Amino acid sequence: MNFERAKSIILIILVGTSIFLTWSIWTYEPEYDPFEQSSEFIKIKSDVQIVSDVIKPVSILFHGNGQHFQTSNPVEMNEMEKEFSQWRFRGLKEVSVKRLQRKFDDFVHEDGSIEIEFSDDIPIALYKTVLNITDKEVPEFSFDRIIIKQKDISGNESAVYFVSYDQEKIYQGMVDSKKLRNFMDSFYRGSYDKHPEYTAETINSKRTLFVPENPVEINRLEYYIDYLDIGNLKNALFNYPKFVRQDSVSVGEEYTDGTRLMTVNKENYLISYINPAQKSKLFGSSSDLLQKSIDFINDHAGWEDNNYRFAYMSENEQRVVFRLFVNGYPAFNDYGMTEIEQIWGKEEIYSYDRPYFSLDSVLPSEGPPKTLPSGIEVLNQLKSKDNIDFKSVEDISIGYRLNKSLDSKLVTLVTLDPTWYYRIGDKWFIVPFEEGGDQSGLE
């Protein structure tokens, strides 16, 4: 083989190799792993809430000299929460048996004490991420109020109590007494001057409620609203979003992959999602249930305006509810426009119901504040109704009733109208001051 023939063969090989490599690049289709529904893939933007953001006290009760005072002011509650989250707790243990030698209710509402109240029982296994607990092992329990008692502050360390009101369970942790004295000086003393006086009402042998003695003035509120991205929700809730079919229905739109179904209600700005394949429940601990419920909303930036708070949990139903709070008051709506509800299945979320709007900007208040009847009038009204089992009432609270409307430019607004509510079980009802008043249940 002469030199020129060899060069020709090498050139042909190089040209052929180049053509092959070019063809390979043009036609290459990489293989991707299937899109799985996990937090690694569905996080959309930085909108993460931690336990202390979502689990917040709803009110603070001060008991002293036979009088009772209460506040729901979020600024004061945040200051109090910041203070007790910096204490060092140790020696957590149950003291229920010893304390039940006295009447449980008397212990909880004793003179010279502060009650920090939460919406529902909170597992300590989760809330210990908020508190500074030094114990290596912490007993399993849940609580719905933290109690500090003036008379128990002595020596170097003093008891702080974690109480589950429904279960009549009491646990205590020891805290530096100096910290507790400073706390009582800051918040307890002077509460008489800063807060409205409340009256105690014994509902039944196991429950006492506190309501304001005088009428309450509170402003109506009106907000422009913003909207969550429906596409983000779809991508978060379906494993393979590109295979999801969209159809128009009477209320708005439906999205389905043949198994899962997401309905967008454009009349009330609601999302309803269900995955029937997950109907069977896998029971875990209450702390795991609540933590994964918070994480689930974090994973698709679902908090939006950061005004939602933990409201209710049922371990038996594997159900968790978060509620809209405005200026320290809970908000309610007949259609569920103020709630984020999750029910968990055996591996994933079984159903998910929530609004897809958020409160954007508040409009200036017009007119004088609304004057609500005193709590005593509320009690009398509830007692007078034959269709209300007064001894079953578990809570009484001022809340905002949310309704939507249009302004002169046909822009959607929501109005928040202050209203008295009472709770039986996990359902809230409007106190019926007028004949035939609304008795619809609000979960």
C-alpha positions as CSV (number, residue, x, y, z in Angstrom):
1,M,0.0,0.0,0.0
2,N,1.5,3.3,-1.1
3,F,1.4,6.5,1.0
4,E,-1.3,8.2,-1.0
5,R,-3.7,5.2,-0.7
6,A,-3.1,5.1,3.1
7,K,-3.9,8.8,3.4
8,S,-7.2,8.3,1.5
9,I,-8.3,5.4,3.8
10,I,-7.5,7.4,7.0
11,L,-9.4,10.4,5.6
12,I,-12.5,8.3,4.8
13,I,-12.4,6.8,8.3
14,L,-12.2,10.3,9.9
15,V,-15.1,11.7,7.8
16,G,-17.2,8.6,8.6
17,T,-16.5,9.0,12.3
18,S,-17.4,12.7,12.2
19,I,-20.7,11.9,10.4
20,F,-21.5,9.3,13.0
21,L,-20.7,11.5,16.0
22,T,-22.8,14.3,14.5
23,W,-25.7,12.0,13.9
24,S,-25.5,10.7,17.4
25,I,-25.6,14.2,18.9
26,W,-28.6,15.2,16.8
27,T,-30.6,12.1,17.6
28,Y,-29.6,11.6,21.3
29,E,-32.6,11.5,23.7
30,P,-31.6,11.2,27.3
31,E,-33.6,8.9,29.6
32,Y,-35.0,10.7,32.7
33,D,-36.3,9.0,35.8
34,P,-40.1,9.2,36.2
35,F,-41.3,12.4,38.0
36,E,-42.0,11.3,41.6
37,Q,-44.3,13.2,44.0
38,S,-41.7,14.2,46.6
39,S,-40.4,17.4,48.1
40,E,-37.1,17.0,46.1
41,F,-39.1,17.8,42.9
42,I,-42.1,19.9,43.7
43,K,-40.7,22.8,45.6
44,I,-41.6,25.8,43.6
45,K,-40.3,28.8,45.5
46,S,-39.0,29.8,48.9
47,D,-42.2,29.9,51.0
48,V,-41.4,27.7,53.9
49,Q,-43.1,27.7,57.3
50,I,-41.6,26.0,60.3
51,V,-43.4,24.7,63.4
52,S,-43.2,28.0,65.3
53,D,-44.7,29.9,62.3
54,V,-47.8,27.6,62.1
55,I,-48.4,26.4,65.7
56,K,-49.2,29.6,67.6
57,P,-51.1,30.5,70.8
58,V,-54.6,31.8,70.1
59,S,-55.1,33.6,73.4
60,I,-53.5,34.4,76.8
61,L,-55.6,34.4,80.0
62,F,-54.5,36.2,83.2
63,H,-56.1,35.2,86.5
64,G,-55.7,37.3,89.6
65,N,-57.7,38.5,92.6
66,G,-60.7,36.6,91.4
67,Q,-60.7,38.5,88.1
68,H,-59.8,37.3,84.6
69,F,-58.3,39.2,81.7
70,Q,-57.6,38.0,78.1
71,T,-55.8,39.1,75.0
72,S,-55.5,37.7,71.4
73,N,-53.2,40.5,70.3
74,P,-50.6,38.8,68.0
75,V,-47.9,41.3,68.9
76,E,-48.1,40.5,72.6
77,M,-48.4,36.8,72.0
78,N,-45.3,36.8,69.8
79,E,-43.4,38.6,72.4
80,M,-44.5,36.0,75.0
81,E,-43.7,33.1,72.7
82,K,-40.3,34.5,72.0
83,E,-39.6,34.7,75.7
84,F,-40.6,31.2,76.7
85,S,-39.0,29.6,73.6
86,Q,-35.6,30.8,75.1
87,W,-36.1,29.1,78.4
88,R,-34.2,25.8,79.2
89,F,-36.7,23.1,80.2
90,R,-35.6,20.0,82.0
91,G,-37.1,17.1,84.0
92,L,-40.4,16.8,82.0
93,K,-42.7,14.4,83.8
94,E,-46.4,13.8,84.4
95,V,-47.9,15.1,87.6
96,S,-51.6,14.5,86.7
97,V,-52.2,11.9,89.5
98,K,-50.9,14.2,92.2
99,R,-52.7,17.2,91.0
100,L,-56.0,15.5,90.5
101,Q,-56.4,15.3,94.3
102,R,-57.7,18.8,93.7
103,K,-60.3,19.8,91.2
104,F,-58.6,19.8,87.8
105,D,-60.4,23.0,86.6
106,D,-59.4,24.9,89.8
107,F,-55.7,24.0,89.1
108,V,-55.9,25.2,85.5
109,H,-57.6,28.5,86.2
110,E,-56.0,29.2,89.6
111,D,-55.5,32.8,90.8
112,G,-52.1,34.2,90.1
113,S,-51.5,32.3,86.9
114,I,-51.1,32.8,83.1
115,E,-52.7,30.4,80.6
116,I,-51.2,30.4,77.1
117,E,-53.9,28.7,75.0
118,F,-53.6,26.8,71.7
119,S,-56.3,25.8,69.2
120,D,-55.9,22.0,69.8
121,D,-53.7,19.5,71.4
122,I,-50.1,19.7,70.2
123,P,-47.7,16.8,70.5
124,I,-44.6,17.7,72.5
125,A,-42.5,15.6,70.2
126,L,-43.1,18.2,67.5
127,Y,-43.3,21.3,69.7
128,K,-40.0,20.6,71.3
129,T,-38.4,22.1,68.1
130,V,-39.8,25.4,69.4
131,L,-38.8,24.9,73.1
132,N,-35.3,24.4,74.5
133,I,-35.7,21.0,76.2
134,T,-32.4,19.6,77.6
135,D,-33.8,16.1,78.5
136,K,-32.4,13.4,76.3
137,E,-35.7,11.5,76.5
138,V,-39.0,13.3,76.6
139,P,-42.2,11.5,77.5
140,E,-44.9,11.3,74.8
141,F,-47.8,13.7,75.5
142,S,-49.9,16.4,73.9
143,F,-51.0,19.7,75.4
144,D,-53.3,22.7,74.5
145,R,-52.1,25.2,77.1
146,I,-48.9,26.2,78.9
147,I,-49.5,27.5,82.5
148,I,-47.2,29.6,84.7
149,K,-48.2,30.1,88.3
150,Q,-46.9,32.9,90.5
151,K,-47.1,30.9,93.7
152,D,-45.0,28.1,92.3
153,I,-42.0,30.3,91.6
154,S,-39.4,29.8,94.3
155,G,-35.8,28.6,94.7
156,N,-33.5,28.2,91.8
157,E,-35.9,26.3,89.5
158,S,-39.7,26.3,89.3
159,A,-42.4,24.3,87.5
160,V,-44.1,25.3,84.2
161,Y,-47.1,23.2,83.3
162,F,-48.2,21.6,80.0
163,V,-51.9,20.8,80.2
164,S,-54.3,18.9,78.0
165,Y,-57.7,20.2,79.0
166,D,-59.8,17.5,77.4
167,Q,-57.6,14.6,78.6
168,E,-57.1,16.2,82.0
169,K,-53.4,15.5,81.8
170,I,-50.7,17.7,83.4
171,Y,-47.0,17.6,82.8
172,Q,-44.4,19.8,84.2
173,G,-40.9,21.0,83.2
174,M,-38.5,22.9,85.4
175,V,-37.2,26.4,84.4
176,D,-34.8,28.9,85.9
177,S,-36.9,30.8,88.5
178,K,-35.2,34.1,87.6
179,K,-36.5,33.7,84.0
180,L,-40.1,33.1,85.3
181,R,-40.0,36.1,87.7
182,N,-38.9,38.4,84.8
183,F,-41.7,36.9,82.7
184,M,-44.4,37.5,85.3
185,D,-43.1,41.1,85.8
186,S,-43.3,41.7,82.1
187,F,-46.6,40.2,81.2
188,Y,-48.7,39.4,84.3
189,R,-48.3,42.6,86.3
190,G,-50.3,45.4,84.6
191,S,-52.5,42.9,82.7
192,Y,-55.5,44.4,84.5
193,D,-54.8,47.8,82.9
194,K,-54.0,46.6,79.4
195,H,-56.7,43.9,78.8
196,P,-60.5,43.7,78.9
197,E,-62.0,41.8,81.9
198,Y,-63.5,38.4,81.3
199,T,-66.1,36.4,83.2
200,A,-65.9,32.7,84.0
201,E,-68.8,30.4,83.0
202,T,-69.0,26.8,84.1
203,I,-70.3,24.9,81.1
204,N,-70.3,21.5,82.6
205,S,-68.4,19.6,85.3
206,K,-65.3,19.5,83.1
207,R,-65.2,22.8,81.3
208,T,-65.1,26.5,82.2
209,L,-65.1,29.2,79.5
210,F,-64.1,32.8,79.7
211,V,-65.9,35.6,77.8
212,P,-65.7,39.4,77.9
213,E,-67.9,41.2,80.4
214,N,-68.5,44.2,78.2
215,P,-69.4,44.8,74.5
216,V,-66.4,44.6,72.1
217,E,-65.6,47.1,69.4
218,I,-63.8,45.7,66.4
219,N,-63.3,47.0,62.8
220,R,-64.7,45.3,59.7
221,L,-62.0,44.6,57.2
222,E,-61.9,44.5,53.4
223,Y,-59.1,43.1,51.3
224,Y,-58.1,42.9,47.7
225,I,-57.0,39.3,47.0
226,D,-54.2,37.6,45.1
227,Y,-54.2,34.1,43.5
228,L,-52.1,31.0,43.8
229,D,-50.8,29.6,40.5
230,I,-53.1,26.7,39.6
231,G,-50.3,25.2,37.4
232,N,-48.1,25.0,40.4
233,L,-50.7,23.1,42.4
234,K,-51.3,20.8,39.5
235,N,-47.6,20.0,39.2
236,A,-47.4,19.4,42.9
237,L,-50.4,17.1,43.2
238,F,-49.9,14.9,40.1
239,N,-47.0,12.5,39.5
240,Y,-47.0,13.1,35.8
241,P,-48.4,16.6,35.1
242,K,-47.9,16.4,31.3
243,F,-50.4,13.5,31.2
244,V,-53.1,15.3,33.1
245,R,-56.3,16.1,31.2
246,Q,-58.2,19.4,31.7
247,D,-61.9,19.7,31.3
248,S,-64.4,22.6,31.9
249,V,-67.2,21.9,34.3
250,S,-70.0,24.0,35.7
251,V,-68.0,25.3,38.7
252,G,-64.8,25.9,36.9
253,E,-62.3,23.2,35.8
254,E,-61.3,19.6,36.5
255,Y,-57.8,18.1,36.2
256,T,-57.4,14.3,36.1
257,D,-54.8,11.7,35.2
258,G,-57.4,8.9,35.3
259,T,-57.0,8.3,39.1
260,R,-56.5,11.6,40.9
261,L,-58.9,14.4,40.5
262,M,-58.4,18.1,41.2
263,T,-61.4,20.4,40.9
264,V,-61.0,24.2,40.6
265,N,-64.1,26.0,41.9
266,K,-63.9,29.5,40.4
267,E,-67.0,30.7,42.1
268,N,-65.5,30.4,45.6
269,Y,-61.8,30.2,44.7
270,L,-61.4,26.7,46.1
271,I,-59.3,23.7,45.2
272,S,-60.5,20.2,45.9
273,Y,-58.2,17.3,45.3
274,I,-58.7,13.6,45.9
275,N,-56.7,10.4,45.3
276,P,-59.0,7.4,45.8
277,A,-56.1,5.0,45.6
278,Q,-54.9,6.3,49.0
279,K,-58.2,5.8,50.8
280,S,-56.8,3.2,53.3
281,K,-55.1,4.9,56.2
282,L,-51.7,4.2,57.6
283,F,-51.7,5.4,61.2
284,G,-48.6,7.1,62.5
285,S,-47.9,9.3,65.4
286,S,-49.7,12.7,65.8
287,S,-46.4,14.5,65.6
288,D,-45.5,12.8,62.3
289,L,-49.0,13.6,61.0
290,L,-48.8,17.3,61.8
291,Q,-45.2,17.6,60.6
292,K,-45.8,16.0,57.2
293,S,-48.9,18.2,56.8
294,I,-46.8,21.3,57.3
295,D,-44.1,19.9,55.0
296,F,-46.7,19.1,52.3
297,I,-47.8,22.7,52.0
298,N,-44.2,23.9,52.2
299,D,-43.4,21.7,49.2
300,H,-45.6,23.7,46.8
301,A,-45.3,27.2,48.4
302,G,-48.9,26.9,49.6
303,W,-48.9,29.2,52.6
304,E,-48.9,32.3,50.4
305,D,-49.8,35.0,52.8
306,N,-48.5,33.3,56.0
307,N,-51.7,33.9,57.9
308,Y,-52.7,30.3,58.3
309,R,-52.4,28.6,61.7
310,F,-52.8,25.0,63.0
311,A,-56.4,24.7,64.1
312,Y,-57.4,21.0,64.5
313,M,-56.1,17.5,64.2
314,S,-57.8,14.1,64.3
315,E,-55.4,11.2,64.5
316,N,-58.2,8.7,63.9
317,E,-59.2,10.4,60.7
318,Q,-55.6,11.3,59.8
319,R,-57.0,14.8,59.3
320,V,-55.3,18.2,59.9
321,V,-56.9,21.6,59.5
322,F,-55.1,25.0,59.2
323,R,-57.2,28.1,59.6
324,L,-56.8,31.7,58.4
325,F,-56.2,34.1,61.2
326,V,-56.4,37.9,60.9
327,N,-55.2,40.3,63.6
328,G,-55.3,37.4,66.1
329,Y,-58.9,36.3,65.3
330,P,-59.9,33.2,63.4
331,A,-61.8,33.6,60.1
332,F,-64.7,31.4,59.0
333,N,-66.7,30.8,55.8
334,D,-69.6,28.6,54.9
335,Y,-67.8,27.1,51.9
336,G,-64.4,26.5,53.4
337,M,-62.7,29.6,52.0
338,T,-60.6,30.1,55.2
339,E,-59.4,26.5,55.7
340,I,-56.7,24.2,54.4
341,E,-57.7,20.7,55.1
342,Q,-55.6,17.5,54.6
343,I,-56.6,13.9,55.0
344,W,-53.8,11.4,54.6
345,G,-53.9,8.0,53.1
346,K,-51.6,5.0,53.3
347,E,-48.7,6.5,51.5
348,E,-49.6,10.0,50.2
349,I,-52.3,12.6,50.6
350,Y,-55.8,11.2,50.2
351,S,-57.7,14.5,50.0
352,Y,-56.7,18.2,50.0
353,D,-59.1,21.1,50.2
354,R,-58.1,24.7,50.3
355,P,-58.6,28.2,48.9
356,Y,-56.4,29.4,46.0
357,F,-56.4,33.0,47.0
358,S,-54.6,35.1,49.6
359,L,-55.3,38.4,51.3
360,D,-53.3,41.0,49.3
361,S,-53.9,44.6,50.5
362,V,-56.3,45.9,53.1
363,L,-58.6,48.8,52.2
364,P,-59.0,51.8,54.5
365,S,-61.7,51.2,57.1
366,E,-65.0,53.1,56.4
367,G,-67.4,54.0,59.2
368,P,-67.2,53.3,62.9
369,P,-66.1,49.9,64.4
370,K,-68.7,47.2,64.8
371,T,-69.9,46.8,68.4
372,L,-70.4,43.1,69.3
373,P,-72.6,42.1,72.3
374,S,-70.8,41.2,75.5
375,G,-69.8,37.6,76.2
376,I,-72.4,37.5,78.9
377,E,-75.1,38.3,76.3
378,V,-73.6,35.5,74.2
379,L,-73.9,33.0,77.0
380,N,-77.5,34.0,77.7
381,Q,-78.4,33.7,74.0
382,L,-76.9,30.2,73.8
383,K,-78.7,29.1,76.9
384,S,-82.0,30.3,75.6
385,K,-81.9,28.3,72.4
386,D,-83.7,24.9,72.6
387,N,-81.8,23.6,69.6
388,I,-78.3,24.2,71.1
389,D,-77.0,21.8,73.7
390,F,-75.3,24.4,75.9
391,K,-73.5,21.8,78.1
392,S,-71.7,20.6,74.9
393,V,-70.3,24.0,74.0
394,E,-66.5,23.7,74.0
395,D,-65.4,27.2,73.0
396,I,-66.7,30.7,72.4
397,S,-64.8,33.2,70.3
398,I,-65.0,36.3,68.3
399,G,-64.1,35.5,64.6
400,Y,-64.3,37.1,61.2
401,R,-67.0,35.9,58.8
402,L,-65.4,36.0,55.3
403,N,-67.6,36.9,52.3
404,K,-66.6,37.9,48.8
405,S,-67.9,40.9,46.8
406,L,-67.0,43.2,43.8
407,D,-66.0,46.8,43.9
408,S,-67.0,49.4,41.4
409,K,-64.3,48.2,38.9
410,L,-65.6,44.6,39.3
411,V,-62.4,43.7,41.2
412,T,-63.0,40.8,43.7
413,L,-62.8,41.8,47.3
414,V,-63.3,39.8,50.5
415,T,-64.9,41.3,53.6
416,L,-64.2,40.2,57.1
417,D,-67.2,40.9,59.3
418,P,-66.6,40.4,63.1
419,T,-69.1,37.9,64.5
420,W,-69.5,35.7,67.7
421,Y,-69.0,32.0,67.2
422,Y,-69.3,28.9,69.4
423,R,-67.8,25.4,68.9
424,I,-69.2,22.0,69.5
425,G,-66.7,19.2,68.7
426,D,-64.7,20.4,65.7
427,K,-67.5,22.5,64.2
428,W,-68.0,26.2,64.6
429,F,-71.4,27.9,64.5
430,I,-72.5,31.5,64.4
431,V,-74.2,32.6,67.6
432,P,-77.8,33.2,66.5
433,F,-78.7,36.6,67.9
434,E,-81.5,37.0,65.4
435,E,-84.5,34.7,65.0
436,G,-83.6,31.9,62.6
437,G,-79.9,32.8,62.9
438,D,-77.4,30.9,60.8
439,Q,-76.8,27.4,62.4
440,S,-74.7,26.0,59.6
441,G,-71.6,24.1,60.8
442,L,-68.2,25.6,59.9
443,E,-65.4,23.1,60.3
